[in-house]
Amino acid sequence: MTAVTKGILYGLGVGPGDGDLITVRGKDILSRTDVLCIPISKRGRESVAYTAASRYLRDDVRIVELLFPMSRDEDVLEEHWIDAARQVSALLADGETVTFVTIGDPFLYSTFGYLLRYLRRENPEAQAEVIPGVSAINAAAAVVGVPLVEKDERLAVVPVPVDEEELKEIAKHFDTIVFLKVSAAYDQTLEMLRRIGLDEEVYLVTRCGSAEESWTNNPFTLRGEDVDYLSLLIAKRRRPL
């Protein structure tokens, strides 16, 4: 365990992918960062977060890739969380200003939450600050031009896959449902929406905030095709089920 902490860790949300959507506070932190930590699921894979943040970094910034593999094995995951926390703790002990960048917001389905949890176990005295970012949920709504919720409406955020009976219950009580990670079960999710009568107004937004951004209000035409990992669905309920 590190006895003395001199540096500070920033968990910085860079938004959905467009560097222009990084907050003024975020840009300032990036310009003062000594070490930039980038979460990756596989060596050599593109980092959307780094691409968005890169224009605001100093030329001498040090880049550290933290590997968090796409695995359901809790032991494998914990091994990597611990390793990442120890790397960051060592950097803080050296007095470095460390920034961990993540797409969207650091506390909304982000790897940063796990890193912070294990860092606090490894080094309870570690200084950390979170810089919020624009979530893909908000950015996608802006792209399609449809309010997520109004008046007394309710919003649900659901990662895919989801059980159909559970989805039926969610649909009864929420007016808008945003589905994340839809590439994991795209066709199945659309079929469930059709079966429960929530298919009248559905939007698919892909690569929101990037040069490859696209969206459609008829996602059913894309059944059977590979959907990009950075995609989400917005389903609006306009009548009682």
C-alpha positions, 0 to 999 in steps of 0.5 A: 500500500502506498503510504503517501499520495502526492498526485491527483487522479481525474476521471474525465468524461470526454462525451460521446466522441466529438472533442468539441463536446468536452467541457471547458473544465475537461479541456483545462484538466487535459492541458495540465495532465502529466499522464493520460490513462486510456482504458482498452479491451484489447491491445491495438484497439482504437480508443474513441476517448483518446481521439476526442481528448488528443487535441487538448494534450501537451506534446510531452504527455505520457500515455498509459494503456490500462487493459480491461478485457471483455470477460465475464470471469470475475476473477479475470476482471478483478486481476486487471482492476487490481493491476490498473489500480496499482499502476495508477497508485504508483503514478500518484505517489510520484506526484503525477497529475493523472487523467483517466479518459472515458467516453460519455460520463465517468459514472454512467456505465464506465470503467472508471467506477471500477478503477476508483473502487480498487484504487481506494482499496489499494490507496485510501489516501488517493486524491480523485476528482470526477469531471462529468461528460455528455452521455451518449444518451443525451447526445443521441436524443439531440441527434434525432431531435426528440426529447427524452422525457417531458413533464412527468414522464419517466426514463429507463436506461437498460443494458442489453440483453434484457429478459422479455418479462422484465422488459414488459414490466419496465415498459409499463412504468416508463415512457422512454427506454434507452437500450445500451450495448445493443449490438449484443442482442440487436435482433432479439431486442427489436423483436421484443419491442414488437411483441410488447407493442413498443415498436411505434417510435424507435430510433437507432443512433450509431457512433454518436458524435463522430465522423461515422455518426448515423441514425434512423427512425426505422431500425427494424430494416437493419435486422440481420446486420452487424450493428456497431458496438457504439450504438443505442436504441431509444424507444418512446411509448406514446400510449398505454400498454 
